[in-house]
């Protein structure tokens, strides 16, 4: 009887251990900065390259299979959320304080376009071009090494200015933000 109880206990413990959900393939991530007392926040899901280097941004690659290609949801899962407590100028585009969704037009590998979309809270591939506030060109460069996890970065440049960068795989797109 003792053996039966021990075996049953071990079975229950093993079943509980193996029943734990696996971590998400594209975990939630957040980047935020406070400039001139105002918060700027980006909430996104961070996909991994997972051995697909060179097969992500091409027309027949990972993103090329999404229904809005060449417009990319600039992350994974739910749409990438952008919140600002201040009126901003992003690459020459006036962006009033509020909530937005970020997309990127990747049709030109040498000049991605950051899309600021007025919709918020939708699933990532539910893109409606008529809701675009505007598009701004990103400065493109290659990172020194492969970047496995997609990341947004907000860097304080001083004097109410911020550099927004989106980096993944072997590409990095950046744009200047000014707090107005």
C-alpha positions as CSV (number, residue, x, y, z in Angstrom):
1,X,0.0,0.0,0.0
2,X,2.9,2.3,0.8
3,X,4.4,1.7,-2.6
4,X,1.1,2.5,-4.3
5,X,0.8,5.8,-2.4
6,X,4.4,6.8,-3.2
7,X,4.0,5.9,-6.9
8,X,0.7,7.8,-7.1
9,X,2.3,10.8,-5.4
10,X,5.2,10.7,-7.8
11,X,2.8,10.4,-10.8
12,X,0.8,13.4,-9.6
13,X,4.0,15.5,-9.0
14,X,5.3,14.6,-12.5
15,X,2.0,15.3,-14.2
16,X,1.8,18.7,-12.4
17,X,5.4,19.5,-13.4
18,X,4.9,18.6,-17.1
19,X,1.5,20.3,-17.3
20,X,3.0,23.7,-16.7
21,X,2.5,25.9,-19.8
22,X,5.6,26.5,-22.0
23,X,6.8,30.1,-22.1
24,X,5.3,31.9,-25.1
25,X,7.3,31.8,-28.3
26,X,7.1,35.6,-28.5
27,X,7.0,36.9,-24.9
28,X,5.5,40.3,-24.0
29,X,8.0,43.1,-23.7
30,X,7.9,46.8,-22.9
31,X,10.1,49.8,-23.5
32,X,9.5,53.2,-21.9
33,X,11.1,56.4,-21.2
34,X,10.2,59.6,-19.4
35,X,11.2,62.9,-21.2
36,X,10.4,66.3,-19.9
37,X,8.1,64.6,-17.3
38,X,6.1,62.8,-20.0
39,X,6.1,59.0,-20.6
40,X,6.5,57.3,-23.9
41,X,5.8,53.6,-23.9
42,X,5.9,50.7,-26.4
43,X,4.2,47.4,-25.5
44,X,4.9,44.6,-27.9
45,X,5.6,40.9,-28.3
46,X,9.2,39.9,-29.1
47,X,9.6,37.1,-31.6
48,X,12.8,35.2,-31.9
49,X,14.9,34.5,-35.1
50,X,15.1,30.8,-34.2
51,X,17.5,29.9,-37.0
52,X,15.5,31.8,-39.7
53,X,18.2,34.4,-40.3
54,X,17.9,35.7,-43.9
55,X,14.3,34.3,-44.1
56,X,12.3,36.8,-42.1
57,X,12.0,40.0,-44.1
58,X,12.0,38.6,-47.7
59,X,8.8,38.3,-49.7
60,X,8.9,34.5,-49.3
61,X,10.0,34.7,-45.7
62,X,8.2,34.7,-42.4
63,X,6.7,38.2,-42.7
64,X,5.9,37.7,-46.4
65,X,3.3,35.2,-45.3
66,X,1.3,37.7,-43.3
67,X,-1.9,39.1,-45.0
68,X,-0.8,42.7,-45.0
69,X,2.7,42.2,-46.4
70,X,4.7,44.4,-47.0
71,X,3.1,46.1,-43.9
72,X,4.4,44.3,-40.9
73,X,2.9,44.4,-37.4
74,X,6.3,45.2,-36.0
75,X,6.2,42.5,-33.4
76,X,4.1,39.4,-32.8
77,X,0.7,38.5,-31.5
78,X,-1.3,41.5,-30.5
79,X,-0.6,44.8,-32.3
80,X,2.4,46.8,-31.0
81,X,1.0,49.5,-28.7
82,X,2.5,53.0,-28.6
83,X,1.4,55.5,-25.9
84,X,2.6,59.0,-25.3
85,X,1.7,61.5,-22.6
86,X,3.0,64.3,-24.7
87,X,2.5,65.7,-28.1
88,X,5.4,64.5,-30.2
89,X,7.1,65.0,-33.5
90,X,8.3,61.7,-34.9
91,X,10.5,62.1,-38.0
92,X,8.6,65.3,-39.0
93,X,5.1,63.8,-38.3
94,X,3.0,65.6,-35.6
95,X,1.7,62.9,-33.2
96,X,-0.8,64.2,-30.5
97,X,-0.6,62.6,-27.1
98,X,-2.6,59.4,-26.9
99,X,-2.6,55.7,-27.9
100,X,-1.6,54.3,-31.3
101,X,-0.5,51.1,-33.0
102,X,2.9,50.8,-34.8
103,X,3.3,49.0,-38.1
104,X,6.3,49.1,-40.5
105,X,6.2,49.1,-44.3
106,X,9.3,46.9,-45.2
107,X,8.9,47.0,-49.0
108,X,12.2,48.9,-49.3
109,X,14.9,47.1,-47.3
110,X,17.0,50.3,-47.4
111,X,14.2,52.6,-46.1
112,X,11.5,51.1,-44.0
113,X,8.5,53.4,-43.1
114,X,7.2,53.5,-39.6
115,X,3.4,53.7,-39.6
116,X,1.6,55.4,-36.8
117,X,-1.9,54.1,-36.8
118,X,-4.8,55.6,-34.9
119,X,-6.4,52.3,-34.0
120,X,-5.5,50.8,-30.7
121,X,-6.1,47.4,-29.1
122,X,-6.5,45.3,-32.2
123,X,-4.8,42.0,-33.1
124,X,-1.6,42.5,-34.9
125,X,-2.7,41.6,-38.4
126,X,-5.9,43.7,-38.3
127,X,-4.4,46.6,-40.1
128,X,-6.6,49.4,-41.6
129,X,-4.6,51.8,-43.8
130,X,-7.5,54.4,-43.5
131,X,-6.6,54.8,-39.8
132,X,-3.0,55.8,-40.5
133,X,-2.0,59.1,-38.8
134,X,1.1,59.0,-41.0
135,X,4.3,57.3,-42.1
136,X,7.9,58.4,-41.5
137,X,11.1,57.0,-43.0
138,X,13.4,55.1,-40.7
139,X,17.2,55.3,-41.0
140,X,18.4,51.8,-41.7
141,X,21.7,50.2,-40.5
142,X,23.0,46.7,-39.7
143,X,23.7,45.8,-36.1
144,X,27.2,44.5,-35.4
145,X,25.8,41.0,-34.8
146,X,22.6,39.0,-35.3
147,X,19.9,40.2,-32.9
148,X,17.9,37.1,-31.8
149,X,15.0,38.9,-30.0
150,X,13.1,41.7,-31.6
151,X,13.5,44.8,-29.5
152,X,12.4,48.4,-29.4
153,X,14.7,50.9,-27.8
154,X,14.0,54.5,-26.7
155,X,17.2,56.5,-26.0
156,X,17.3,59.9,-24.4
157,X,19.2,62.2,-26.7
158,X,18.8,65.2,-24.3
159,X,16.9,68.5,-24.9
160,X,13.5,66.7,-25.2
161,X,14.7,64.4,-27.9
162,X,14.5,60.6,-28.1
163,X,15.9,58.1,-30.6
164,X,13.4,55.3,-31.3
165,X,15.0,52.1,-32.7
166,X,13.5,48.8,-33.8
167,X,16.1,46.0,-34.1
168,X,15.7,42.4,-35.2
169,X,17.7,39.8,-37.1
170,X,20.2,41.8,-39.1
171,X,18.4,45.1,-39.5
172,X,17.8,48.2,-37.3
173,X,15.5,51.1,-38.2
174,X,15.6,54.4,-36.2
175,X,13.8,57.7,-36.1
176,X,14.1,60.9,-34.1
177,X,11.3,61.9,-31.7
178,X,10.9,65.4,-30.2
179,X,8.7,66.2,-27.3
180,X,6.6,69.3,-28.1
